[in-house]
Amino acid sequence: MNIGEFFQGMGFMQISWQQGVMLLVSFFLLYLAIHKKYEPLLLLPIAFGMLLTNLPGAGMFHSELWADFVNPDSPLYHSYGAVMKEGGLLDVLYIGVKAGVYPCLIFIGVGAMTDFGPLIANPKSLLLGAAAQIGIFATFLCANAMGFSPAEAGSIGIIGGADGPTSIFLTSKLAPSLLGPIAIAAYSYMALVPVIQPPIMRALTTKKERAIKMGQLRPVSKTEKIVFPIIITAIVALILPDAAPLIGCLMLGNLMKECGVVDRLSKTAQNELMNIVVIFLGLSVGATATGASFLNWQTIMILSMGIVAFGLGSAGGVLLAKFMNLFLKEKINPLIGSAGVSAVPMAARVSQTVGQEENPSNFLLMHAMGPNVAGVIGSAVAAGVLLTMLG
């Protein structure tokens, strides 16, 4: 190889304007993750995966291998074996996303870190978590009306659940070509919960409603906490089999935490397993954000509809709490309804913060955790519904 061929092989000589723009976007996301600390545990590996996939000539991710995956009738047909043989590092890691492995493993960790006690103590919280999923289905209808296919519309709508792993799980099944923008939108809006939610909460409630004090929750027994994940898994899986992978993994992690006999497994799920999977998931999701798939009007529409979905979900929980207060003797502070989105525990903390602005002696955090963990279940069930309808 002569010196001319060496220079021609350098990435600088092969870079396109699209790759240049995506590299700048990855630098910006790294800045948000490191300096602003916006969801750094996931935003940093996603941003770095975006950096790696847009380096010309590196050959770490090949979108053509996934263009028409496992469709034998397509000239672009590829299988997992072909990916292992022909793919780069990020292609191999992406198998875990495509097969739905990473989101389920993350749900085991989330379950092991979740306390369902507030939900068990106040079952009405389940309704607030369900109401917050209205953003998913309303946005699904809007996206479909705007020209997106039903599968793409369902993947866009799930952003409203504010649940990154669920968004990735559903999109990898229904519309893998949209995985990059949808994952980035989902995690970005999760990080911006303290910015997006308070104006919606204040607009939909009065000063008097925001100052409502709620009584202390009843104690929840260990038996209740052990039985809860078993019963929920059985009921949801029997009614909606497509939701079983997410719900089953979530409840497995929680059962390991609550039963008290597998502490080593519970701690591993919360720490080592969770951390390893987050790295692999972030890198492989970021790898899908290539210039060709990201820099288009479709991405702008996805980002716009995603924030609408998130806003509608936050509003749905608040409005249902206000409606329930028409019939309840012991009033619910409507602010906890906004925690029905699945951003645990950030949404619950926002309810606490906004409530204390009106009444410094008001402590809503534990009450808000009920709808918050119900939202995790609700978003997984919504994903199962969409997968059953559209998959």
C-alpha positions in Angstrom: 0.0 0.0 0.0 1.4 3.4 -1.0 0.9 6.6 0.9 -1.9 7.7 -1.5 -3.9 4.6 -0.8 -3.3 5.0 2.9 -4.8 8.5 2.9 -7.7 7.4 0.7 -8.5 4.7 3.3 -8.7 7.2 6.1 -12.2 7.9 7.5 -11.7 11.7 6.9 -11.7 11.0 3.2 -14.9 8.9 3.3 -17.1 10.8 5.7 -20.5 12.1 4.4 -22.3 15.1 5.5 -24.9 12.9 7.2 -22.2 11.1 9.2 -20.7 14.4 10.2 -24.0 15.7 11.5 -24.6 12.5 13.5 -21.1 12.8 15.0 -22.0 16.3 16.2 -25.3 15.0 17.6 -23.4 12.3 19.5 -21.1 14.9 20.9 -24.0 16.9 22.1 -25.7 13.9 23.7 -22.4 13.1 25.5 -22.3 16.7 26.8 -25.9 16.3 28.1 -25.0 13.0 29.8 -21.7 14.1 31.3 -22.1 17.8 32.1 -25.9 18.0 32.5 -26.3 14.5 33.9 -29.4 13.8 31.9 -30.0 10.0 32.3 -26.2 9.4 32.0 -26.4 5.7 32.7 -28.2 5.2 29.3 -27.6 8.4 27.4 -23.8 8.0 27.6 -23.6 4.5 26.0 -26.3 5.4 23.5 -24.4 8.5 22.4 -21.1 6.6 22.2 -22.9 3.9 20.2 -24.1 6.6 17.8 -20.5 7.9 17.6 -19.1 4.4 16.7 -21.8 3.6 14.1 -21.2 6.8 12.2 -17.4 6.5 11.9 -16.8 5.9 8.2 -15.0 2.7 7.4 -15.1 1.3 10.9 -17.6 -1.4 9.9 -19.0 -1.8 13.4 -22.7 -1.8 12.4 -24.3 -2.8 9.1 -27.9 -1.6 8.7 -28.2 -3.7 5.5 -28.0 -6.9 7.6 -31.1 -5.8 9.4 -33.0 -4.3 6.5 -35.3 -7.3 6.0 -34.2 -9.6 8.7 -35.5 -13.2 8.8 -37.7 -12.8 5.7 -36.6 -15.6 3.4 -38.6 -14.1 0.5 -36.5 -10.9 0.5 -33.3 -10.5 -1.5 -32.0 -8.8 1.6 -32.7 -11.9 3.8 -30.2 -12.4 6.6 -30.3 -14.6 9.7 -28.6 -14.5 13.1 -25.9 -16.8 11.6 -25.2 -14.4 8.8 -25.0 -11.5 11.3 -22.5 -13.4 13.4 -20.4 -14.2 10.3 -20.6 -10.9 8.4 -21.4 -8.3 11.1 -19.3 -6.1 13.2 -19.2 -5.7 17.0 -22.3 -3.6 17.2 -24.2 -6.0 14.9 -23.5 -8.8 17.3 -24.6 -6.8 20.3 -27.7 -5.7 18.5 -28.9 -9.4 18.4 -29.8 -8.9 22.1 -32.1 -6.0 21.1 -33.6 -7.8 18.1 -34.3 -10.9 20.1 -35.9 -8.9 23.0 -33.3 -10.1 25.5 -31.9 -6.8 26.8 -35.2 -5.1 27.7 -36.4 -8.2 29.6 -33.1 -8.5 31.5 -33.4 -4.8 32.5 -36.9 -5.5 33.7 -35.5 -8.1 36.1 -33.3 -5.5 37.5 -36.1 -2.9 37.7 -38.3 -5.4 39.5 -35.5 -6.2 42.0 -35.3 -2.5 42.8 -39.0 -1.8 43.0 -41.2 -1.7 46.0 -44.8 -2.5 45.1 -45.9 -1.8 48.7 -47.5 1.7 48.0 -49.5 0.1 45.1 -50.7 -2.8 47.3 -51.6 -0.4 50.1 -53.7 1.8 47.8 -55.0 -0.3 44.9 -56.7 2.8 43.4 -53.2 3.8 42.3 -53.5 1.1 39.6 -56.3 3.1 37.9 -54.1 6.2 37.9 -51.3 4.2 36.3 -53.7 2.9 33.7 -55.0 6.4 32.9 -51.5 7.6 32.2 -51.3 5.2 29.3 -53.9 7.2 27.4 -51.0 9.1 25.8 -49.8 5.8 24.2 -53.1 5.0 22.4 -54.1 8.6 21.6 -50.7 9.1 19.9 -51.0 5.7 18.1 -54.2 6.9 16.5 -52.7 10.3 15.6 -49.6 8.8 14.1 -51.6 6.3 12.1 -53.8 9.1 10.8 -50.7 11.1 9.8 -49.5 8.4 7.4 -47.4 6.1 9.6 -48.1 2.4 9.3 -50.0 0.8 12.2 -46.8 -0.9 13.4 -44.8 2.4 13.2 -47.6 4.3 14.9 -47.7 1.8 17.8 -43.9 2.2 18.2 -44.2 5.9 18.3 -47.1 5.8 20.8 -45.3 3.7 23.3 -43.0 6.7 23.9 -45.9 8.1 26.0 -45.3 5.4 28.6 -41.9 7.1 29.5 -40.4 3.6 29.7 -37.2 3.1 27.7 -36.9 -0.7 27.8 -40.5 -1.1 26.9 -40.1 1.3 24.0 -37.1 -0.6 22.7 -38.8 -4.0 23.2 -41.9 -3.0 21.2 -40.1 -1.1 18.5 -37.6 -3.9 17.9 -40.6 -6.2 17.2 -42.8 -3.8 15.2 -40.6 -1.1 13.5 -36.9 -1.7 14.0 -36.0 0.9 11.4 -37.3 3.5 13.9 -35.5 2.2 16.9 -32.8 4.9 17.0 -35.1 8.0 17.1 -37.7 6.3 19.3 -35.2 5.1 21.9 -33.5 8.5 22.0 -36.9 10.3 22.3 -38.0 7.9 25.1 -34.9 8.4 27.2 -34.7 12.1 26.5 -38.2 12.7 27.7 -37.6 10.5 30.8 -34.7 12.7 31.6 -36.8 15.9 31.1 -39.6 14.8 33.4 -38.8 17.6 35.9 -39.1 20.1 33.1 -42.1 18.8 31.1 -44.5 17.7 33.9 -44.8 20.6 36.3 -46.4 23.1 33.9 -49.0 20.4 32.9 -49.7 19.6 36.5 -50.2 23.2 37.5 -52.3 24.0 34.5 -54.8 21.1 35.3 -55.1 21.7 39.1 -56.0 24.5 41.4 -53.9 25.7 44.3 -56.4 24.0 46.7 -56.1 20.7 44.9 -52.3 20.8 44.9 -52.3 21.4 48.7 -54.5 18.3 49.5 -52.8 16.2 52.2 -53.2 12.5 52.1 -53.2 10.1 55.1 -50.4 7.6 55.9 -50.5 4.4 53.9 -51.3 1.2 55.7 -48.5 -1.3 56.4 -48.1 -4.0 53.8 -47.3 -7.5 55.0 -44.4 -9.6 53.6 -46.9 -12.2 52.5 -48.8 -9.6 50.4 -45.5 -8.5 48.8 -44.6 -12.1 47.9 -48.0 -13.1 46.5 -48.4 -9.9 44.5 -45.8 -10.6 41.7 -47.0 -14.2 41.4 -50.6 -13.3 41.0 -49.9 -10.4 38.6 -47.8 -12.5 36.4 -50.4 -15.2 36.1 -53.3 -12.9 35.5 -51.5 -10.7 32.9 -49.9 -13.6 31.1 -53.2 -15.5 30.8 -55.1 -12.5 29.5 -52.3 -11.0 27.4 -49.6 -13.6 26.5 -47.6 -11.0 24.5 -47.0 -9.0 27.7 -45.6 -12.1 29.5 -41.9 -11.5 28.7 -41.8 -8.0 30.2 -44.3 -8.6 33.1 -42.8 -11.9 33.9 -39.2 -10.6 34.1 -40.4 -7.5 36.1 -42.2 -9.7 38.6 -39.4 -12.3 38.8 -37.0 -9.5 39.9 -39.5 -8.3 42.4 -40.1 -11.7 43.8 -36.4 -12.3 44.3 -36.3 -9.1 46.3 -39.3 -9.7 48.5 -39.0 -13.4 49.2 -35.8 -12.9 51.2 -34.2 -16.3 50.3 -32.2 -15.3 47.2 -30.5 -12.1 48.3 -27.4 -12.9 46.2 -29.6 -13.1 43.1 -31.5 -10.0 44.0 -28.3 -8.0 44.5 -26.8 -9.3 41.2 -30.0 -8.3 39.3 -29.9 -4.8 40.8 -26.2 -4.2 40.2 -24.0 -6.4 38.0 -26.6 -7.7 35.6 -28.3 -4.4 35.3 -25.0 -2.5 34.6 -23.8 -5.0 32.0 -27.0 -5.1 30.1 -27.4 -1.3 30.2 -24.0 -1.0 28.5 -24.8 -3.5 25.8 -28.3 -2.0 25.3 -27.1 1.6 25.0 -24.4 0.8 22.6 -26.5 -1.3 20.3 -29.5 1.2 20.3 -27.1 4.0 19.6 -25.7 2.0 16.7 -29.1 2.2 14.9 -28.9 6.0 14.7 -27.2 6.2 11.4 -27.3 9.4 9.3 -29.7 7.8 6.7 -32.2 6.6 9.3 -32.0 9.6 11.6 -31.7 12.8 9.5 -35.2 13.0 8.0 -38.6 14.6 8.6 -39.8 11.3 9.9 -37.5 11.6 12.9 -38.7 15.2 13.6 -42.3 14.0 13.5 -41.4 11.1 15.9 -39.8 13.5 18.4 -42.7 15.9 18.2 -45.4 13.2 18.7 -43.3 11.6 21.4 -43.5 14.7 23.6 -47.2 15.0 22.9 -47.7 11.3 24.0 -45.7 12.0 27.2 -47.7 15.1 27.9 -51.1 13.4 27.3 -50.0 10.5 29.6 -49.1 12.9 32.4 -52.4 14.8 32.0 -54.5 11.6 31.9 -53.4 10.5 35.4 -54.1 14.0 36.8 -57.5 14.2 35.2 -58.6 10.8 36.4 -57.6 11.7 40.0 -59.7 14.8 39.8 -62.6 12.8 38.5 -62.2 10.2 41.3 -62.3 13.0 43.9 -65.9 13.6 42.9 -66.8 10.3 44.5 -64.2 9.8 47.2 -64.6 10.9 50.9 -60.8 10.8 51.4 -59.6 13.0 48.5 -56.6 12.2 46.3 -54.0 14.9 45.6 -54.3 15.0 41.7 -50.6 15.6 41.5 -49.8 12.0 42.2 -51.7 11.1 39.0 -48.9 12.5 36.8 -46.6 9.9 38.3 -48.6 7.3 36.4 -46.1 7.4 33.6 -43.3 4.8 34.0 -40.3 7.1 34.8 -39.5 5.6 38.2 -38.9 7.3 40.6 -38.4 10.7 38.9 -42.1 11.2 38.2 -43.0 10.5 41.9 -40.3 13.0 43.0 -41.8 15.6 40.8 -45.2 15.1 42.4 -43.6 15.5 45.8 -41.8 18.7 44.7 -44.8 20.4 43.2 -47.0 19.4 46.1 -44.6 20.9 48.7 -44.5 24.2 46.8 -48.1 24.7 47.8 -47.9 23.0 51.2 -44.4 22.5 52.7 -45.8 19.9 55.2 -47.2 17.8 52.4 -45.4 14.5 51.8 -46.7 12.8 48.6 -43.7 10.7 47.6 -44.9 7.4 48.9 -48.5 8.0 47.6 -47.0 8.9 44.2 -44.9 5.8 44.1 -48.2 3.8 43.8 -49.2 5.2 40.4 -45.5 5.3 39.4 -44.9 1.5 39.8 -48.4 0.9 38.4 -47.2 2.8 35.3 -44.4 0.3 34.8 -47.0 -2.5 34.7 -49.3 -0.4 32.6 -46.7 0.4 29.9 -45.8 -3.2 29.7 -49.4 -4.2 29.3 -49.9 -1.5 26.7 -46.9 -2.9 24.8 -48.5 -6.3 24.9 -51.8 -5.0 23.6 -50.1 -3.3 20.7 -47.9 -6.3 19.9 -51.0 -8.5 19.9 -52.9 -6.1 17.6 -50.1 -5.3 15.3 -47.4 -7.9 15.6 
